[in-house]
């Protein structure tokens, strides 16, 4: 997959506006003659992270807890205050960002996961104390 910058450069070289549109939205297999040669990506380098078994187990448990928490929030969250809903939503969004990054092995993921886990007592306090 090309980067956005490469796609924009290619769209600027397009002979017609329709071809420029196709560069951005057509199938990656579409390759007219005016594009010329471009370096092909190595198909062996496809996206397939291989996390450790411990990370897989941890992510599975955290995704399960997140799913249960979202279910509870959707079922019984109508009585919560605005601050409580905002805190719960922030925790959900942070979880949706950090858990996949942890599985992918991103360098910042462990720090973000620590921040997420440290924010859970704050979320619990907001849910219990703010009415």
Rosetta blueprint (number, residue, H / E / L):
1 X L
2 X L
3 X L
4 X H
5 X H
6 X H
7 X H
8 X H
9 X H
10 X H
11 X H
12 X H
13 X H
14 X L
15 X L
16 X L
17 X H
18 X H
19 X H
20 X H
21 X H
22 X H
23 X H
24 X H
25 X H
26 X L
27 X L
28 X L
29 X L
30 X L
31 X L
32 X L
33 X H
34 X H
35 X H
36 X L
37 X L
38 X L
39 X L
40 X L
41 X L
42 X L
43 X H
44 X H
45 X H
46 X L
47 X L
48 X L
49 X L
50 X L
51 X L
52 X L
53 X H
54 X H
55 X H
56 X H
57 X H
58 X H
59 X H
60 X H
61 X H
62 X H
63 X H
64 X H
65 X H
66 X H
67 X H
68 X H
69 X H
70 X H
71 X H
72 X H
73 X H
74 X H
75 X H
76 X H
77 X H
78 X H
79 X H
80 X L
81 X L
82 X H
83 X H
84 X H
85 X H
86 X H
87 X H
88 X H
89 X H
90 X H
91 X H
92 X H
93 X H
94 X H
95 X H
96 X H
97 X H
98 X H
99 X H
100 X H
101 X H
102 X H
103 X H
104 X H
105 X L
106 X L
107 X L
108 X L
109 X H
110 X H
111 X H
112 X H
113 X H
114 X H
115 X H
116 X H
117 X H
118 X H
119 X H
120 X H
121 X H
122 X H
123 X H
124 X H
125 X H
126 X H
127 X H
128 X H
129 X H
130 X L
131 X L
